[in-house]
Amino acid sequence: MAFTGFGEYAIDFFDGLVVDNSKAYWQEHLPTYTTDVRAPMEALLAELLEEFGDFGEGKVFRPYRDVRFARDKSPYKTHCAAVVERGRGGGAFYVEVGPAGLRVGGGCFHLAPDQLARFRRAVDTDVHGAELADLVAELRDAGFEIRGDRLRTRPRGFAADHPRIELLRHRTLYALFTWPPDDALHERTCLDRVRTAWRTLRPINDWAAAHVGASELPRR
């Protein structure tokens, strides 16, 4: 099925789920989720994989939250997301639809201990660290937000005056761009937005794949 945009009631569905995150709401509005959200996301991802499938496998995330260790026991995610990645942490092409609109992202959304060690070793080098600093600056200039979990102080073993200390403080590092809800969300133009943004994100994902890679530790 060709992607033609998210359904008319996609945002309304999530707005309602934010207010009433219950099984009763979910079951009552499941047809809307299936036709206006899930099916379009699957179609969008299928078309994007034609260009970005070389980077890794694509999947649409399950709508259910893992609440085993969470204080918030709300059962459902208030967005629908998809990703293309080889393994967690080693770069990812991300897309999400939810109350905020359409969001895309790329980079290291998760870093296991071995990945974090490789990330910091690469940032510490003049060649690879400077390359990442340039990529981050270019993404900021393009309007992306640079986010990630960061230490409040310098990581152990690195000087406070290291030229890339701000990057070294990151325990995750990724870039995000968001379009608020508009008519384009419900049109094929939405595909063009995501594809163009993912092309802009490819260099930082390639950096992550080359210098961080997938974790070699067993998944918990």
N, C-alpha and C positions, 0 to 999 in steps of 0.2 A: 504494500500500500504506500503510495507516494504521500509525503508529508504536505499538508495544506494549511497547517496552523493548529494551534490548540483550540479546543471547543469554546463556544460562547460562554459557557458557565464554568470554565476552569477556575478562574479567580474567585468567583462566588462560592464554589465548592470549598475552597481552602479558607475563605473568610468565615464560612459557617463552621468549619472544623476547628478553627481557632477558638471560637466561642463555645462550641459543644464537642469536645474531643471524647466522644462516647461511642460504644458499639452500636447503640440505637441509631445515632446520626449516620455512622458509617454504613450500616446496612441499608438504611432508607435511601441514601444518596449514592450507593455503590454504582448504579448504572451511569450516573453523571461522571464519577471518577473513571470508570472504564472507557467511556466513549470520548469524553472531553479532555482527559488528562493522560491516562496510561497508554491508550492506543496511539495518540499523537506522539508521545514521547518515544515509544518504540519505533514509530515510523521515522521520526527525526534522527534517532541514533542510527538506524539502518542506513540512511542516506549519508550521514557523516562518516560512517565506517568505510565508505568507498574511498575516502581520502585519508582518513586517520587510522584505519585499521592496521596499518603497518606498525603503529606504536604499541599496540597491545589488544587485549580483548575488551569488548564493550558489554556493559550490562546496565539494566535499569534497576535501581535499588528497590527493595521491598518497602511497602508503606508502613510496616510495623516497627515501632521503636523497641530497642533492647532495654527493658526497664529493670533488669535483675539487680543492678547496683545503683540505680538512679533514684534520687529523691522524688523527681517528677515521674509519676506513674501513668501519665497520659499514654494511651496505647498506640496512637497513630502519629506519624510524621506530618507536619503541616506544610509539606512541599513534596514534589516528586522530582527525583534527580536521576541522572545517568552519568556514566563515566567510561572513559577508555584509558586503560592502564595495563602495564605488564605485571605489576605487583604494588602493593601499598607502599607509598613513600618515594618511589623512584620516578616521579613525574606522573601527571594525570591531566587529561582533558575532561572537564566537568561542566555539566549544564543542569540547571534547576529551574523549575517553575513553581511559584507559590504566591502568597499574598503580596510580596515585594515586587513581583513581576517576573522577568526573565533574568537569570544570573548565569554567568559563565566564569570559569576559573581554571587555573593551571599551576603546577608546581608541586611542592612536597606537603601534602595535607597531613601526613602522618610520618613520623620517623622513629623506627625502632632503635634501640641503643647502638647496634652496629652501623645502621644507616647514619645516625647522628654523628658518629665518630668519623665516618668517611666524608660527610658533609663539611665538618669543621676542618678536616685535613685539606680538603680542596679549597675552601675559603681562605685558609692560611697561606696558600701558595700565591705568589705574585701573578702568575699567568691565569690560573683557573679562578682564583678569587676576584681578580680585577674583571674578568669576563662576566662573572655573575653580577658584580656591582653595576657594570654597564647595562646588563639586561634588565635589572631591577629599575634603574634610572629610566630606561627607554619605556618600560611598561608604565611607570608613573606619568611620564610625559604623554603617553597615549590615553591617560584617563583611568588606568587601573588602580585599585586600592591594593597596597601591599600589606598583607596580614600574616599572622602566625603567632604561636605561643613563644614568648621570649623570657629569658632570664632577666631579673632586675639588675643584676651585676654581671661582671665579666665571667665567662666560663673558666674553670680551673685550667691552669697551664698557659693562659694567654694574657699578654700584657694589657693593661687598661688603655694604653695609647696605641694599640694595634690599629693600622689604617682601616681595617674593616671590622672593627669591634662590634658595630651595630649588627652586621650580618652574623657574626659569630655568636651573638646573644640569642639568635633564633633557635628554637627547638623544632619548629615547623616554619615553612616559608612558602607562601603562595600568593597569587594575584587574582583579584576578583573584579568583575565589571557587571553592573546591574542596569537594566532598562526597566523603569517603572511600567506598570500595566498600560498598554495602549493598543490601538487597532492592529498594529503589526504583529502582536502576539498571536492573533487569530488568522494570520495570513502566511503564505509561503515566504514572505520577507523575513520571517523569524529564522528560517534556516540560513539565509544569507548572513544575518547578524551573527549567529553562532559560528558559522564556518569562517567568517572573516576574523572573528575574535580568536578562534582556536589557531588560525594561522599566525596571528600575532604572538600567541602563547607558545608556539612550537619551540622557539629557541631556548626558553627556560626549561621546558620539559626535556629537550634533548640534553641540556646541561645536567639535569637531575639524573637522567638515564645513564649518562656517561660517568658521572662522578659519585653518585649515591647508589643507584641500582636497587634491586629488590633485597629485602632482608634475608639473611641466611639463618636467622633464628626461627625456632618453631613458633607457630601462631598460638597465642594463649586462648 
